[in-house]
Amino acid sequence: MSDTMASQRRKIGGAGDLQSVVRTMKALAASSDKKSLHTSEKATV
């Protein structure tokens, strides 16, 4: 049973790491979109 507990802990830890990666990717995408919008606004002005 301890093997199962260790396995579950690894899965939970991995899920936390994945959530962190997704959060970072979303922030980078939002930042990239803002830069792209800003650049296109300069081009049209």
JOHUBEL-V650922 format. One record per helix or strand. SS is the DSSP state (H for helix, E for strand). FROM is the first residue (numbers start at 1). LEN is the number of residues. If there is no record, write none. Layout:
ss->SS from->FROM len->LEN
ss->SS from->FROM len->LEN
This chain:
ss->H from->2 len->43
